[in-house]
Amino acid sequence: MTTTIPAPLASAPVVDTRPVPFTRLARVELRKMIDTRSGLALLAIVVLAGLAAIGATIAWGTGPDSLVGFLGSAVLPLSLLVPVIGIMGATAEWTQRTGLMTFTLEPRRGRVVTAKIVAAVVLSVVVLAATVFASALATVAVGGAWDATAAVLAGVAFGVILYVLQGVAFGMALLNTPSAIVASLVLPTVWTIVATLSAGFRSVAQWLDLTSAIGPLTSGAMTGTDWAHLASSAAVWIGLPLAVGTWRVMTREVK
């Protein structure tokens, strides 16, 4: 009889068990937002809408041409389309059925949620930078005034970030792209309309209306009361659905 002696354990292949770096997760989530036809089409629509708004301001604008005027015109379609960027990033695993692969490679779902938020914010900032650049070119072309202060630019950037975070929050809360897009567009609009119907209700609604709370932010004229309105509105329209959505992502079964 012969005895088979197992090979030393030292000769066994070494498996790298280090966690996936967070920067890699964020890059992957960012790439998932732009390397599909739907993602590229959405970015093209956002850019074209901003350029169309700037062109319309040059052609039919009634006020003086200035950087703030062009930027304000371009940010208006951004406020409607940027949330869709966050929604599509948040619902990718559930609408494209890639969740099994994503959560197998990174089982700590909280890190995936955070990476999605970071990627959506980065992409929205890039889109905003392109919008500011286009507005600056239009200002140069028409010889307009350079009246944008640091407070205005920071407020516009913060407002765009809040809109994309709202999209991420609704996307995670519903985990369905069409439903989240409809909800993020219709519910705030309906709330704003209802808030303007009654003078008595308007005093309460100003604490819960994110659209009106972002207005002073983008004009660079925030007061203490405005910050309080913005905080309470963001808690309702961003914090609450984001908390619900995070819980759903963390506990939902992946099929």
FENCORCOR-V107447 format. One record per run of one state. SS is the DSSP state (helix for helix, strand for strand, loop for the rest). FROM is the first residue (numbers start at 1). TO is the last residue. If there is no record, write none. Layout:
SS,FROM,TO
SS,FROM,TO
This chain:
loop,1,8
helix,9,11
loop,12,21
helix,22,34
loop,35,36
helix,37,60
loop,61,65
strand,66,66
helix,67,90
loop,91,91
helix,92,95
loop,96,98
helix,99,105
loop,106,108
helix,109,142
loop,143,144
strand,145,145
loop,146,149
helix,150,174
loop,175,176
helix,177,195
loop,196,198
helix,199,205
loop,206,209
helix,210,218
loop,219,223
helix,224,251
loop,252,255
